[in-house]
Every structure is written in structure tokens, then in C-alpha cells.
Amino acid sequence: MKKSGFRYIVILVTLIISVSGFYFSQKKTPVQKKVAVSSTEQITQYLKEKDFNGVALVVKDKKIQLSAGFGYADYQQKIKNTAETSFPIASIQKTITGSLIAEAVAEGKISYDQPIIDFYPELANSSQITIRQLLNQTSGIQMEETDPGEFLETQDSQLNYVLSELTVADQIDFEYTNANYSLLAGILSQVYQLDYAELFSEKISTPLQLDHTYFSQDLSADTSYAKGYPSEASLKNSELAEESLPDAANLFSSLLGAGNLLMSAENLWQVESTFPNSSELQSLLVSDSNYAGGYWLDNQQLIGLGSIGAYASVLLMDQNRDSGVILLCNQANQNDLGEIANKLWTISQE
């Protein structure tokens, strides 16, 4: 054999031995891979552990991390909650009414310091109460949330009911009530010469193309929305009566501008993250307390809370409106909804 051929065989054998040694050494000490659990998976697992029944939306840096339904919108019909399911947002609607006021101020139609005697001269102390005080729940106005005993079909009847039921305290202090925001809705109607629902459509729902948003008075048999369940037992036993919207139609009809709106979580985020513009929002959030324009203010967060009948809702959002959490729930005994929302916020920000 020629020396060059022998040298080639030696090199080849050496290479085979080296490769084989590497292969078997790898077989003896396998690499243990760590499987990372995404924040979306953590959020989903946590909501399942909490037996959450509703819809959850989690947004970070303007990107949706999770938009999903959990449990049932209608247990008897076995219809599950989905990202498109609509829920009563209850008092979170106050943030939308506040934003419409901010828009009216920016357009020069009203001012925050304007006394409401210009709109409600018949109301006691109306010369001393400003629009800002209505927004911040510091007007001294008080009113219990009560069933009017009949369905209030028109906006005039809704406002007349509020004006007939409210009282005004001599000492102006923080007093949370739906009446303040119903009066704000009436002010908007006066300055724009449109019913609140028409103004909402013109300013918000039409431009943003909201496709799962309804006023309670416009619901029909064909409208799809989540039924409300008073307890976990009622949710899992179709023989127990649900506490759904038709059963509370009279109450909903009295909550003009304060809690008569149904939305999907994604529709709600569309509004909260874009309307009004940033400068208008900052002018709205002026307060000497922890409440302004429908929002509770805490640690640079904007917080919206709603509860009516068997429904509850939570909104958490940073002031830049880049990140947020929305929970819409149709099970009344989900008492730790705020805790759940805070946990989702923490997971999403890690």
C-alpha cells in the first residue's frame, strides 16, 4: 500500500473514533432542558384554579397577551363564554361618560368649573356644584340604587326619575352615587342636542366599529350576552334560576350614563385605550381624592370597578394606556375579582 493511502486510512479511523467518543459521551450525560412557562399559560392556569367564570383580557405594551372566555355564558344551553361575549360593565361605564365630558370640555362646549345651575336650575345648591364635582363624586348629591318599579323607556323619564330621587347634602364631601353620572349624561345631551346613546354612537361606537356593545334598553331576544348567575351552585345546576338582565330591566333602565351598557372585553379595551386623547384624559384626572372621571386612582393605575346583580367587572390600566387587565364576570360570588385582576397584572408585567 502506498504511504499516502495508509495515511488517509489512519486519519479516517481517528476521525471515526473521535466522533464516536463524542456521541457516546453525549449519550451518557444528556442535557436537561428547562421548559419555560409563558405568562399567558400562567394566567390561564391561574384563572382555571380560581374557577373564574367570565372573560379575561390582558394587554402588555399594547399587545394582547390573553383574550379568552372561561366557563359558561349560558349553562343550561351549554353556551361557553368567549372573547366576543358581552357583559354589563356596570359602573365602569362612568369612565366612558367622564371621557365624553372631557371631549366636550376640549371642544369648548362646557368647562370643568361650570356650575350645574346652567343645566339643572331646579336642583338645590346647583349654583354651588360644578361639573368637576359631579365627576369626582364630591357634589354632595346622594341617591340609593333602587328599582324604579317600571321600565324607563326614554332618557327624559330616566333623568326625571334621578332628579326626583336624589337629595343634596349641605356639606359637600365625597359621596359615591350613580346620580352624579346620570346628571353628567343629561348635560352631554343638552350641549350636543343628542340623547346619550346617540352621542355614544357618534363619538365612540361608530368610529371604533364596536361590534359587541349594546345599551340595556336595546336588548332583544336575538342579542347574545352572558347570563348572570347568583352563585357557583346556580351556575352548575340548570334547575336553579339565573339572575339575568331581563329580571333587572327596570333597574338597568334607571342607570343612564352610569351602568346601562353591555360590552365585550375587547370592545371595552378599544375605548379605554384610545378615547379621549391623552391631554384630554389628563385634564379629566384632576382630583384631591382617589377618584376622578369614573376612575379610582392608585399607584399610577387607573381602576374601574363595576357590580350589579350577578355581574362584576374590573379594569386595571396604566396611565399611558399601554397595558391593562379587564375581567368581566357573570358569577356573583366571585368575591376576589380585584385580587385576581391584580395577580394577572403582576404575572403579565414580569
N, C-alpha and C positions, 0 to 999 in steps of 0.2 A: 504493500500500500504506500502511496506517496505520502510524504510528510504533510503536505497541505491538506490532504484528505483526512489524515489521522487527527490533525489539529482541529478540523471542523467538527469531527465526532466528539472530541473532548469538550469543546465549547458547548455543543448541543446538549450533552449529558449533564454538564454542570448547570446549564440553564434550566433543564427539566427538574433537577434536584432542588434548585433554589425555589422554583415556582411551587413545587410540591410541598416543600417545607413551609412556605408562606401559607398555602392553602390549609394544611393540617394545623398549623398554629392558630389560624383563624377559627377553625372548627372547634378547637379546644377551649378558646376564650371568646365566645360570642358576644357581640356588642349589645347591650341593653338599651333600647330606645325608649325615651320618655315621651309619652303621648300627651301633648298639650290639650287642655280642655278650653275651648273658646269661651269668651264672655257670653255669647249667645246661648251656648249649651248650658252654662252655669245658670243663666237667667231662666231658661226653660225648665231646668230641673228644679230650681227653687220654687217656681210658681206651681209646679205639679206637687211638690212636697207640701205646699200651703193649701192645696185643694182650691186654688183660685178659680173662680167661675166668672169669666168675662173676657175682655180683650186687653192686651198689653201692647204698648208701643214704646220702644226705647230708641232714642236718637243720640248719636255722639258725633260732634263736629259735622253736623248737617247730613250725616249718613245714617240711614235706618239700620240698626243692629237687629231689631226684632219687631215684627208686626204680626201678631197671631192671636187666634181665639183659643180659649180654654173652656171646657165644659159645654153646657147647653144654653142655647137661646130659647129653646122650647123643648123641655124634657119629654112631654107627652108625645110630641110629633117626632122626637129624636132629631131635631134640627140643632146642629152644633154652632157655637159661636165661631165666627170667622173675622178676619181683619176688616171685612166690609159691614159687619153687623152694627146697627145704630142703637144707641142708648140715650136715655135722658142724661144730659150733662149737669142738670140741676144748677147749683149756684155758680159753677164755672162760667155760665152764660154771662154773669156780671162782668167778667173780664172783657167780653165782646162789646157789651153796652158801654163800658168805660172807654174802650178803644174808639167806638163811634163818636163818643163825646170829644175825645182828643182830636179826631179828624174835623169835627165841627169847629173846634177852637182854632185849629190850624187854618181853616177856611175863613175865619173871621166872623162866623155866624153867632158865636157866643164867646164868653170869657169865663175862666175858672172862678173869678171873683164876683161874677154877676149874681145879684140876689134873685132868688126864685120868685119874688113877687111879680116879676115881669111875665111869669108863666102861670103862677097859681096865686092870684091876688086874694082869693078866698081863704087861703091856708093861714092859720095862726102863725105869727112870727116869721112869715115868709120874707119880710123885708130884712130880716137878720140872718137868714140862711142862704148860703152861697152854693153854687154848683159844686165847688170843690168839697164842701162839707157833705153833700149828698154822696159824692164819690168815695169819700173817706169814712163814711158812716159816723160822722160827728155832727149831724144836723139836729140831734135831739128828737128826731122822729122815731116813734115806736109803733110796731104793729105785729101782732101774733100771726103765725102762719095757720090760717084756718080755711076750712072748706066753705065756699060761699053758699053752698046749698043748691046751686043751679049752675049750669054751664054758661059762662060768659062769652057770648058769641062774637061781640065786637070789641074793638080796642076802647071805644068810649065807655062801654059797660065795665071793662076791666079797670080802667082808670077811676071811674066813678066809685067802684067798689073799694079800691085802695083809699081814695080820699075820704070815704065815709067811715072806714075802719081805723085809720091811723090816729094817733094822738101826738102832740108836740110837747115835750118837756120844757120847763122854764130854763133848766140848767142844761146847756149844750155839752154833751160828752159823748164818748164812743158808745154807740148802741147799734149792734148789727141787726138789720132788718131788710127784708125784700122790698119794702115800700120805697126806700131811697132810690132803688134802681128802676122800679116801675115809674116813679116820677121823672127820672132821667130819660126813660124811654118816651114819656109824654113830651118832654122838652124837645127831644130829637124830632118827634113828629110835627111839633109846631114850627120849628125853624126850617125843616125841609119840606113841609106840607105833604108828607107821606106817612102812612102807617109804618110802625116799627118793622113789621115783616117785609114791607115793600122796600124800605130803606136798606135792610139787611141784604135783600136780594140785589139791589142796585150797587151797593158798596162792597159786598163781600162774596156772596154765594155765586153770583153770575160771573164776576171777573175771575174768581178762583175755580170755577167749574166744580163746585161741591156736589157730589153725586149721591151722598148718603146722609143728607141733612134735611130735617123736617121740623116744622112747628107742630106742637101737640094738637092744635086745633085743625091741622090739615091731614091728620092721620086717617087712613081708610082701611077697609078690610084687606086690601091688597098691599099695604105698606109693611115692609119687613123690618122688624125691630125685636130686641130681646125682651122676653117676658121677665118680670121680676118675681123672685122667689123669697118669701119671708125668712126662710131658714134652710139649712142644709138638708133637713128631713123632707121639706116640701119639694126641694129640687130633685130628690131621689125617690119620690113617691108620687106618681101621677094622680093618685086619688085625692091628694091634698090640693086645695085651691091655690092658684097662683095669685100674687098681688101685682097685677099688670096695669098698664096705663089706662085702659078703658074704665077700670074701677076707680081711678083717681082723676078722671077727666075734669071734674069741677075744680079741684084744687089746682091742677096744671093750668087751667084757663085763667086763674087769678094771678099768675106769676109773670106778667108782662115784663120783658126785659131782664128778668131775674131768675128764670128757671123753667121756661116753657119750650125749650129747644132740645131736639134729639140730633146726635151726630155720631159718625164713626170716629174712631181714634185718629185715623189718618186725616180725615177732614178737619178735625179739631186742631191737629198739629199744623195743617196748612194755614189756618187762620192765625193761630198763636205765634207762629214763626215768621209771619210776613206782615201782619196788619196790627196797628198802624206802622208807619215808618219809625225808624229808631229815635229821631228827635222828638216826634210826637209822643212816643211811649215814655221817654224820659220826662217830658213835661207833665204827663199823667201821673207818674210815680212820685209825686211830691206829697210828703205826709210827715206829721210829727208823731205818728204812731207806727204800728207794724202792718197797716192796711192802707192800700191806695188803689183806686181804679178797678176794684174787683179782685186784686191780688193780695195775698198775705206775703209780707216781705221778711226774709230771714237769710242771713249769711250769703248775700248776693244772689239768692234764688228768688224766683217768682213762683208763688204757690197758689194753685187754685183748688178749692175743695167744694164738693157738692154731695148732697144727700137728700133723697126724697123717696118715701115709701120703701120699697125693697131695692132701690138703686143707690149706688155710691160711686163717686168719681174723684180722682186725684190727678193733678197736673203739677209736675216739677219742671222748672226751666231756668237755665242760667240767663242773666240779664242781656247777654248778647244774642240769645235765642238760637244758639248753635246746637245745644244739647238739651235733652229733656226726657221725661218719663210721663206717660199717660196710662192710667188704669181706669177702665170703665167696667163696673161690676154689677151683676144682676142677682146677687145673693146677699140679703140684708145683714146676715150675721157675720160677714167678713169684716170684723171689727178692727183688725190690724192692717187696714189698707194703707194707711200712712206709713207704717213700719215697712210694709212690703215695698212700697214705692221708693223709700229711702235706701233699702237694700239693693234694689235694682240700679239705682243711681250709683251707689258705691261700686258695684260689680262692673258697670259699664265704663266707669272712669278709671279703673285700674289699668 
